[in-house]
Amino acid sequence: MIRTPLTRTFSLAAPVVGAPMAGVAGGALARAVSLGGGLGMIGVGNAATTDFVAEQAAIPATDGLPFGIGLMAWALAERPELLDAAIAAGPALVSVSFGDAAPAAARLHDAGIAVAAQVNTADDVRRAQAAGVDLLVAQGTEAGGHTGQRATLPLLQEVLTLADRPVLAAGGIATGAGMAAALAAGAAGVWIGTPLLACPEGLNSPAARARVCAATGEDTVLTRAFDVAQRLAWPERWPGRAVANDFSREWHGREVELAADAEAARRVQEARRTGDLSAAPLYAGESVGLVTGERPAADVVRELAAGAERALRAACDLLT
């Protein structure tokens, strides 16, 4: 069994955290990840209700399992009730990413809740540490969903040189060997999203899971097109990595024009309502080619941890 500051802090069997993917990571997925020995997270989008937070948190909490909640810092200014709901749910961890974590971190610490923040640059690390977060998540551009421009491994190494607290690695990690590489570099664990996209416990549709399983690692695009089309207030520095579709192929790189096209906006909004994957965003990372079939999330976590342990033992054998 691999022991790190992450596993010791949260009493985990595996140094794995399920990324709080809004629209995918609900209470059932969080529960399954935690049953596998990791820490499951619930993703809270900017349009989520406080009832959603309470209902989803009750699923792992009912079994007494540790879980976390992910919030977007930029959305809390207009939706402070989401932070209230997260605190009331009593999670072990709350991540506050994509903006200033400081205001939320103070309240979370007062409630006895640990705080994580995803970081994409060296400046992000400095701000997050000044805010007092307990865990840093070095999120590389290989990650699915909203992310930065730096590759995971160079970013992870830089974050580790700057950090005075545990660091998790995120972006492109989907095998035990990949997890072992992050641990060998000095990470206290991994933060995974794409490997969980085809798990039946997710909130996403069967069609979305099938599309994930059919995608290759070359099929993703880092784009703002979906955010612009939906008139979302995502800061420009965080585009989203998604499986390319007809809409992104038409509009990626034409975001200024897209912002003035009401019909294109209607098309994406309708596609999201109906589940039309030719225009709706399907966020996934560059490791999506390694996701080839539906598997329970607990099995994904256990297999990652077992594979990482084998890879680390094999690496040690090379030194003897």
C-alpha positions in Angstrom: 0.0 0.0 0.0 1.3 3.4 -1.0 1.5 5.9 1.8 1.8 9.7 1.3 0.8 12.9 3.1 -2.5 12.7 1.1 -3.4 9.2 2.3 -2.4 9.9 5.9 -4.4 13.2 6.1 -7.6 11.7 4.7 -7.1 8.0 5.8 -7.2 6.8 2.2 -6.0 3.4 0.9 -4.9 5.0 -2.4 -3.4 8.4 -3.2 -6.1 9.2 -5.7 -8.6 12.0 -5.8 -11.5 12.0 -8.3 -11.6 15.4 -10.1 -14.8 17.4 -9.3 -16.1 17.4 -12.9 -19.3 19.4 -13.1 -22.0 17.4 -14.9 -20.2 14.1 -14.3 -19.0 13.9 -10.8 -22.0 13.6 -8.6 -22.5 11.8 -5.3 -22.6 8.3 -6.8 -19.3 8.8 -8.6 -17.8 10.3 -5.4 -19.0 7.4 -3.4 -17.6 4.9 -5.8 -14.2 6.6 -5.9 -14.1 6.6 -2.1 -15.1 2.9 -2.0 -12.1 2.2 -4.2 -9.8 3.7 -1.5 -9.5 7.2 -3.0 -11.3 10.5 -2.2 -14.3 11.1 -4.4 -15.2 14.7 -5.3 -18.5 16.3 -6.3 -18.4 18.9 -9.0 -20.5 22.0 -8.5 -21.1 24.1 -11.6 -21.9 27.8 -11.6 -25.6 27.0 -12.3 -25.9 24.3 -9.6 -28.5 24.7 -6.9 -27.9 24.4 -3.2 -30.3 21.5 -3.2 -28.1 19.7 -5.7 -25.1 20.1 -3.4 -27.0 18.7 -0.4 -28.6 15.8 -2.3 -25.3 14.7 -3.9 -23.3 15.1 -0.7 -25.7 12.9 1.1 -24.9 9.9 -1.1 -21.3 9.3 0.1 -22.1 10.8 3.6 -24.8 8.2 4.2 -22.2 5.5 4.1 -19.8 7.4 6.2 -17.3 7.7 3.4 -14.9 10.7 3.0 -15.7 13.0 0.1 -14.9 16.4 -1.3 -16.7 19.2 -3.2 -15.2 21.2 -6.0 -16.2 24.9 -6.4 -15.1 27.5 -9.0 -13.8 30.7 -7.4 -14.9 33.0 -10.2 -18.6 31.8 -9.7 -18.7 32.3 -5.9 -18.8 36.1 -6.2 -22.4 35.9 -7.6 -23.3 32.5 -6.0 -22.0 32.7 -2.4 -24.7 30.3 -1.4 -22.8 27.5 -3.1 -20.0 27.9 -0.5 -22.6 27.9 2.3 -24.0 24.7 0.9 -20.6 23.1 0.6 -19.8 23.9 4.2 -23.1 22.6 5.4 -22.5 19.3 3.6 -19.5 18.6 5.8 -16.9 17.3 3.3 -13.4 16.4 4.2 -12.0 18.6 1.4 -13.3 21.5 -0.7 -11.3 22.6 -3.8 -11.6 26.3 -4.8 -10.0 26.8 -8.2 -10.0 29.1 -11.2 -9.7 32.3 -9.3 -8.8 33.7 -5.8 -9.2 31.0 -3.2 -8.5 33.3 -0.2 -12.0 34.4 0.7 -13.4 30.9 0.6 -10.4 29.3 2.3 -10.8 31.3 5.4 -14.4 30.3 5.9 -13.6 26.6 5.1 -10.8 26.5 7.6 -13.1 28.1 10.2 -15.4 25.1 9.6 -12.6 22.6 9.9 -12.5 21.7 6.2 -9.3 21.2 4.3 -8.9 23.3 1.1 -7.3 22.5 -2.2 -6.7 24.7 -5.3 -5.7 23.7 -8.8 -2.8 25.7 -10.1 -1.6 26.2 -13.7 1.3 28.7 -13.3 4.0 29.6 -10.8 2.0 32.7 -9.9 -1.0 30.6 -9.1 1.2 28.6 -6.6 2.3 31.7 -4.8 -1.3 33.1 -4.6 -2.7 29.7 -3.4 -0.1 29.3 -0.7 -0.7 32.9 0.5 -4.4 32.0 0.7 -3.5 29.2 3.0 -4.7 26.3 1.0 -3.7 22.8 2.3 -3.2 21.0 -1.0 -1.9 22.2 -4.4 -3.1 20.5 -7.5 -0.6 21.0 -10.4 -3.0 20.8 -13.3 -1.4 20.5 -16.7 -2.9 21.3 -20.1 -3.3 17.6 -20.9 -6.2 17.6 -18.4 -9.8 17.5 -19.6 -12.2 20.4 -18.9 -11.0 23.9 -18.1 -7.2 24.1 -17.7 -4.1 26.1 -18.4 -1.3 26.1 -21.0 1.5 24.3 -19.2 2.3 20.6 -19.6 1.8 18.5 -16.5 5.4 17.2 -15.9 7.2 20.5 -16.3 4.5 22.3 -14.2 4.6 19.6 -11.5 8.3 19.9 -11.1 8.1 23.7 -10.8 5.3 23.5 -8.4 7.2 21.1 -6.2 10.2 23.4 -6.1 7.9 26.3 -4.9 5.5 24.4 -2.6 5.8 24.0 1.1 2.8 21.7 1.3 1.6 18.5 -0.5 1.1 18.7 -4.2 -1.1 16.5 -6.4 -0.6 15.9 -10.1 -3.4 16.3 -12.6 -3.5 16.0 -16.4 -2.8 13.0 -18.6 -2.6 10.4 -15.8 -4.6 7.3 -16.6 -2.4 4.3 -15.8 -0.6 2.9 -12.8 2.7 3.7 -14.5 1.6 7.3 -15.1 0.6 7.5 -11.4 4.0 6.1 -10.4 5.8 8.7 -12.4 3.9 11.5 -10.6 4.7 9.9 -7.2 8.3 9.4 -8.1 8.6 13.0 -9.1 7.4 14.0 -5.6 3.6 14.3 -5.9 1.6 13.2 -2.8 -1.1 11.7 -5.1 -3.0 12.1 -8.4 -6.1 14.0 -9.3 -7.9 12.1 -12.1 -10.9 13.0 -14.2 -10.7 11.5 -17.7 -10.2 7.9 -16.5 -13.6 8.2 -14.7 -15.6 9.6 -17.7 -16.8 6.1 -18.7 -17.8 5.0 -15.2 -21.5 4.1 -15.0 -21.8 6.0 -11.7 -21.3 9.3 -13.4 -24.0 11.8 -14.2 -23.1 11.8 -17.9 -25.2 10.0 -20.4 -24.6 6.5 -21.9 -24.0 8.2 -25.3 -21.3 10.5 -23.7 -19.6 7.5 -22.1 -19.6 5.6 -25.4 -18.1 8.6 -27.2 -15.4 8.8 -24.6 -14.6 5.1 -25.1 -14.4 5.6 -28.9 -12.1 8.7 -28.8 -8.4 8.7 -29.3 -5.8 10.8 -27.6 -5.5 12.9 -30.8 -9.2 13.8 -30.7 -9.2 16.6 -28.1 -9.1 20.4 -28.6 -8.3 23.1 -26.1 -10.9 25.8 -26.9 -13.0 28.6 -25.6 -15.6 28.1 -28.3 -18.1 26.3 -26.0 -17.9 28.9 -23.2 -18.3 31.8 -25.7 -21.3 30.1 -27.3 -23.0 29.6 -24.0 -22.1 33.1 -22.8 -20.4 31.7 -19.7 -18.2 34.0 -17.6 -15.2 31.7 -17.6 -12.0 33.8 -17.4 -10.2 33.7 -20.8 -7.0 32.2 -19.3 -8.8 28.9 -18.7 -10.1 27.4 -22.0 -11.6 23.9 -21.9 -10.2 20.7 -23.4 -12.9 18.6 -25.0 -13.4 15.9 -27.6 -13.6 17.7 -30.9 -17.0 17.7 -32.6 -18.7 19.5 -35.5 -19.2 22.7 -33.5 -15.6 23.0 -32.3 -14.3 22.3 -35.8 -16.4 25.1 -37.2 -15.9 27.7 -34.5 -12.5 27.1 -32.7 -10.3 30.1 -33.4 -13.3 32.2 -34.4 -14.4 33.1 -30.9 -14.8 36.9 -31.6 -17.2 36.1 -34.4 -18.9 33.5 -32.3 -19.7 35.9 -29.5 -22.0 37.8 -31.9 -23.7 34.8 -33.4 -27.0 34.2 -31.6 -27.8 31.1 -33.7 -24.6 29.4 -32.8 -25.3 30.1 -29.1 -28.8 28.6 -29.5 -27.3 25.6 -31.2 -25.0 24.7 -28.3 -27.6 25.4 -25.7 -30.1 23.2 -27.4 -27.5 20.5 -27.9 -26.7 20.4 -24.2 -30.4 20.1 -23.5 -30.9 17.2 -25.9 -27.6 15.5 -25.5 -26.5 16.2 -29.1 -22.8 15.5 -29.0 -22.2 17.0 -32.4 -22.5 20.4 -30.8 -22.5 20.0 -27.0 -19.2 20.0 -25.2 -17.8 16.7 -24.0 -14.8 17.6 -21.8 -12.0 15.0 -21.8 -8.2 15.0 -21.5 -5.4 13.8 -23.7 -5.5 10.4 -21.9 -8.9 9.7 -23.3 -7.5 7.1 -25.7 -6.7 4.9 -22.7 -10.4 4.8 -21.7 -11.8 2.0 -23.9 -14.7 0.6 -21.9 -17.1 1.3 -19.0 -15.7 0.2 -15.6 -16.9 0.8 -12.1 -15.0 3.8 -10.6 -13.9 1.7 -7.6 -12.1 -0.7 -10.0 -10.5 2.2 -11.8 -9.0 3.5 -8.5 -7.9 0.1 -7.3 -6.2 -0.7 -10.6 -4.4 2.6 -10.7 -3.1 2.1 -7.2 -2.0 -1.5 -7.8 -0.4 -0.6 -11.1 1.5 2.3 -9.5 2.8 0.0 -6.8 4.0 -2.5 -9.3 5.7 0.2 -11.4 7.4 1.7 -8.3 8.7 -1.8 -7.2 10.0 -2.4 -10.7 11.8 0.9 -10.7 13.4 0.0 -7.3 14.5 -3.3 -8.8 16.4 -1.4 -11.5 18.5 0.2 -8.8 19.5 -3.0 -7.1 
